[in-house]
Amino acid sequence: MIKSNIRELMESNGYSIRGLAAHTQLSVQTIQRARDKSITECKLSTLNTIAKALRQPISSLFDEEQQA
């Protein structure tokens, strides 16, 4: 399972959902889906856009959780 770190990164960078959506020109719904605790599907181009806005490498946007 892939765990999203986007919520925490947005908070540490002072971004609201609407603020990040405006900055990236992505929809509010796309930002909301990317912020969910678990990412089930997301385009690399979307992750790249979010990573650039947050000034982070794409790899910092998520962690892989090991399932028991």
KEGU-531899 format. One record per residue (C-alpha): residue in three letters; x, y, z; residue number from 1. Coordinates in steps of 0.1 Angstrom, whole numbers, plus 5000, padded with zeros to 4 digits. Example, Ala and Ser with C-alpha at 12.3 -4.5 7.8 and 13.67 -1.06 7.14 Angstrom:
BEGIN
@aa:ala; x:5123; y:4955; z:5078; i:1
@aa:ser; x:5137; y:4989; z:5071; i:2
END
This chain:
BEGIN
@aa:met; x:5000; y:5000; z:5000; i:1
@aa:ile; x:5012; y:5035; z:4992; i:2
@aa:lys; x:5008; y:5061; z:5020; i:3
@aa:ser; x:5005; y:5097; z:5009; i:4
@aa:asn; x:5027; y:5124; z:5027; i:5
@aa:ile; x:5012; y:5152; z:5007; i:6
@aa:arg; x:4989; y:5164; z:5035; i:7
@aa:glu; x:5019; y:5169; z:5059; i:8
@aa:leu; x:5040; y:5185; z:5032; i:9
@aa:met; x:5012; y:5209; z:5023; i:10
@aa:glu; x:5008; y:5219; z:5059; i:11
@aa:ser; x:5046; y:5224; z:5064; i:12
@aa:asn; x:5046; y:5246; z:5033; i:13
@aa:gly; x:5015; y:5266; z:5043; i:14
@aa:tyr; x:4993; y:5254; z:5014; i:15
@aa:ser; x:4956; y:5248; z:5016; i:16
@aa:ile; x:4939; y:5225; z:4992; i:17
@aa:arg; x:4926; y:5254; z:4972; i:18
@aa:gly; x:4959; y:5272; z:4974; i:19
@aa:leu; x:4978; y:5243; z:4960; i:20
@aa:ala; x:4952; y:5237; z:4933; i:21
@aa:ala; x:4955; y:5273; z:4922; i:22
@aa:his; x:4993; y:5272; z:4923; i:23
@aa:thr; x:4995; y:5240; z:4903; i:24
@aa:gln; x:4965; y:5245; z:4881; i:25
@aa:leu; x:4953; y:5210; z:4892; i:26
@aa:ser; x:4917; y:5206; z:4903; i:27
@aa:val; x:4907; y:5207; z:4939; i:28
@aa:gln; x:4895; y:5171; z:4935; i:29
@aa:thr; x:4929; y:5159; z:4922; i:30
@aa:ile; x:4946; y:5175; z:4952; i:31
@aa:gln; x:4921; y:5159; z:4976; i:32
@aa:arg; x:4926; y:5125; z:4961; i:33
@aa:ala; x:4964; y:5129; z:4963; i:34
@aa:arg; x:4961; y:5139; z:5000; i:35
@aa:asp; x:4941; y:5108; z:5009; i:36
@aa:lys; x:4959; y:5085; z:5034; i:37
@aa:ser; x:4964; y:5059; z:5007; i:38
@aa:ile; x:4971; y:5065; z:4971; i:39
@aa:thr; x:4956; y:5039; z:4948; i:40
@aa:glu; x:4963; y:5056; z:4915; i:41
@aa:cys; x:4979; y:5088; z:4904; i:42
@aa:lys; x:4997; y:5100; z:4872; i:43
@aa:leu; x:5034; y:5106; z:4875; i:44
@aa:ser; x:5028; y:5140; z:4858; i:45
@aa:thr; x:5004; y:5149; z:4886; i:46
@aa:leu; x:5029; y:5138; z:4913; i:47
@aa:asn; x:5056; y:5158; z:4895; i:48
@aa:thr; x:5035; y:5189; z:4894; i:49
@aa:ile; x:5027; y:5186; z:4931; i:50
@aa:ala; x:5063; y:5179; z:4940; i:51
@aa:lys; x:5076; y:5209; z:4921; i:52
@aa:ala; x:5050; y:5232; z:4939; i:53
@aa:leu; x:5061; y:5218; z:4973; i:54
@aa:arg; x:5098; y:5219; z:4963; i:55
@aa:gln; x:5102; y:5182; z:4971; i:56
@aa:pro; x:5114; y:5152; z:4951; i:57
@aa:ile; x:5086; y:5130; z:4940; i:58
@aa:ser; x:5098; y:5102; z:4963; i:59
@aa:ser; x:5090; y:5124; z:4994; i:60
@aa:leu; x:5053; y:5125; z:4985; i:61
@aa:phe; x:5047; y:5089; z:4995; i:62
@aa:asp; x:5059; y:5059; z:5015; i:63
@aa:glu; x:5053; y:5023; z:5009; i:64
@aa:glu; x:5037; y:5006; z:5038; i:65
@aa:gln; x:5046; y:4969; z:5044; i:66
@aa:gln; x:5015; y:4947; z:5049; i:67
@aa:ala; x:5016; y:4920; z:5075; i:68
END
